[in-house]
Amino acid sequence: MSVTRVRPSASATAIIVLCLAAFAITACTGGGAARKRDSDGRVLPTLAEQDPVGTLYAKSISDAARGECDERTLDVLTCFSYRGHGYEGAQTALGQCMIAGGEHAEGIQWVRRAADAGWPDAQKLLARTLLAGEVATRDTVEALKWGKLYSRNPALLSLGVQPDRDIALAFQGEVTAAQNSEADNRVAAWTPQYWTPTTQVDQTVQRSCEVEGRRPRPARPDVPLITVPDVY
């Protein structure tokens, strides 16, 4: 038996090419068909699905950095902050939001907790805040201490990250030799201190950062094919 192959016309070929191109564009732009699959054809979870808590953590900090400190963001940041050491990024962001919202004393307290633990962004923010004296009592020596600790922070230097030079420039013409010497003494005496919560937040706040990840579906077991003997 012979099989007759039909060669598509030029117009039909052009239509096929256009359709394939449209499909490729849709996949590349996330049109729903761009999900990656494993060798068995199962859809692989995205990074957000694999680590939703980490994604929520990063998103809440990013929202705070943009000044988007709504009640939901504050709850999430508070929830993470109360986990203590390891969540200094949330503590710094929470402090920023509170300072921006007029809760200066409590906001600075959160920033100081993160700075005490050695968090670079908190040390930088605390140095600027204490030097400016706008939302806290101006303290040049303490500000300089935090500025020095920030510029020498091993968490930055070990990654090859250059400290913000604006911090050092902010102290030019603002510090006497005696203040500089006292700041050096405070830097030498400083050791990290990690805040441990002694109280609990209410359940609504506590649940705001408890997210369960979506895990990939388990592989379906191979089911052997049932064959029927050919009676003929």
Secondary structure as GFF3:
##gff-version 3
##sequence-region A 1 232
A	DSSP	alpha_helix	10	28	.	.	.	ID=ss1
A	DSSP	alpha_helix	47	50	.	.	.	ID=ss2
A	DSSP	alpha_helix	52	65	.	.	.	ID=ss3
A	DSSP	alpha_helix	71	81	.	.	.	ID=ss4
A	DSSP	alpha_helix	88	100	.	.	.	ID=ss5
A	DSSP	alpha_helix	104	116	.	.	.	ID=ss6
A	DSSP	alpha_helix	120	132	.	.	.	ID=ss7
A	DSSP	alpha_helix	140	151	.	.	.	ID=ss8
A	DSSP	alpha_helix	154	157	.	.	.	ID=ss9
A	DSSP	alpha_helix	165	170	.	.	.	ID=ss10
A	DSSP	alpha_helix	177	189	.	.	.	ID=ss11
A	DSSP	alpha_helix	203	207	.	.	.	ID=ss12
###
